[in-house]
Amino acid sequence: MHDHRPDKRFRVLTRDLLDAIADDELADAIVQHVVLRAIDEGVDRATIVRAVPIGVRAIYTTWLVDAEVCNGGFNQLFWNPSGEFAGDALAGYELMGAEEYAAVMRGALAIWETERGPLAHFHAEGTLEAFSASCAHTTLGEADTRYYALDDAIRDVWPRFARARPELLVRS
């Protein structure tokens, strides 16, 4: 979304539209689709994510993980509202056959489950300073390292999955 306004072409996803989207723009089109649906339906993102076809959900939630982790690591993912979609992202990686990403996500979720209690006071404070302080008390950096080692391969997974299974992205 280069100009921060979603492209209305992506309001409804069809096979023809998906075929016309370049591979390197496909995930962005999916994100714009979800944004447009939320605007059009006047509901929160979680409601839309749970209502879209499973393939859209897979790409969208794994895109969220990628955006958060590449910006600030798994600690940032779980700090921000996008963390609520971590389980959906794990299911998405599995659906897309991205087992290396699924393994990293499983590991990050396991760490988060053990650390969420001890880190709760940072989250309750909810400030940038508290987030920064929480970074010194988490071992999620291990998951970050594993994620970064995958060298952006997810950007190839998204279009390969969409091209192979378009029926999972469009409504019949």
N, C-alpha and C positions, 0 to 999 in steps of 0.2 A: 504494500500500500504506500506507494511513493509519495503521494500528495496528501495522505492521511484521510482521504475520503474513499470509502469502498466503491468499487466499480459496479454499477447496477447490472452489468452483464452477468455477474455471478450470483444474482438473487436466486435463480433456479438453475441447478446443475443438471445438464443433460449429457448424454454420451457424445453428441456432436460438439458441445462446448468443451468438454474435457479433452476430446481429440484435438481441438484447435489451440489448446493452451500448451505453450512450450514447457518442457520438462522442468526447467529451472524456475518457472513461474507457477507451477501447479499448487504447491503448498500455500503460497500467498493467495491464490484464488480461493482455496478452501477456507482460509482464515477470513477473507472478505465475505464469503458466503455466510459464515457463522455470524459475523458482525451484522450483516444486512438482515438476517433472520431475526436477530435480537432486536434490532431497530424496528423492523416491520411489525413484529409481534408484541413489542413493548414488554418483553419479559427479560429476566436475568439470564446471564450467560449459561449458568448451570442447567437451567430448564431447556435451553436450546441445545446444548451439548448432549443432553440425555435424549432429545427428540430427533436428532439428525440420524441419517443412515449410519450404520456401524463403520463403514469405510471412511466417511467424513469425520466421525468421532476419532477414529484411529489416527488419521493424519493431523487433525486439529490438536488433539491432546499431546501427541508426540512433538508437534511443532512448538507448543507451549513449553514443554520440557526443554527442548533445544534452545529456545529463546532465553529462558531463565538460567539454565546451566551455563550457556555461553556468555551470559552477562554477569553472573555472580555465583555460579555454582549451585549444587543441590541445596545448600543451606538457604540460598535466596529462593529457590523454588518452593521449599516448604514454609518459608517465612511469608511469602506472598499468597494472595488468593488462588493463584494458579495451582498451588499445591493440592487443592481439593481434587484435582484431576489426575493425580499421580497413579492411582489404581486404574483409571481409564487408560492412561498412557501405557501402563504395563500390558493391559489387554490389547491395546493397539499394536505394540511391538510384536506381541505373540501372533496376532492376526496377520500382520504383514510379513511374518517370517523373519523378523529382525532379532534373532535369538541373542546376539551379542549385546544389543541394546536392552533387551528384556532382562538379561542376566545383570547388567549394571543397575537397571531400575529396581530389580528385586533386592540387590545389595543395598542400594540407597534407602529403599523403604524399610529394610530390616534395621539399618542404622538409625533411621529417623524414629522408628518405634521404640528403640531403646533409649534414645536421647530426648524424645519429646517432653517427658516429665521433667528431667533436669533443666531443660531449656525453657520451660513454660514461663518462668518469671521474666525472661527477656522478651518473649512474645507478648506478655501482658503489658509490659512497658510500651511496646509498639513504636519505639523511636528508631531513627537511623543509628543513633549511638548504641542503642540496645542491640540492633542487628549486628553492628560491627563487633560489639563485645561478645555476642553469641558465637561468632566465627572462631574465637579462641577456645571455645568449649565444645566443639563438635569434631567428629572424625569423618564427616561427610566429604572432606577433601580427598579421601581415598576413592570415593565413587566419582568425584570430579576427574581425577587423574585417569581412571578407567574410561570414562566417557570421552574425554579429549583424545585418548589414544585411538578411538574409533575413527578419528580424522574426517569428521563430517560425512561419513558414509550414509547417514540417514537421508541426506539430500538426494541420493540416488534411489533409496528405498521407496520414498513417497511416489515418484512417478512410475517406477516399475510396478508397484502394487496397484496404482490407479489404472494403469494400462492393462494389467493382467486381470483385474477384478472390478471393472467399471460398474457392474451391477450392485456392488456394495456401496457405491457413492451416489447413485441416482435413485430417485423414487420411480417405481414402475408406472 
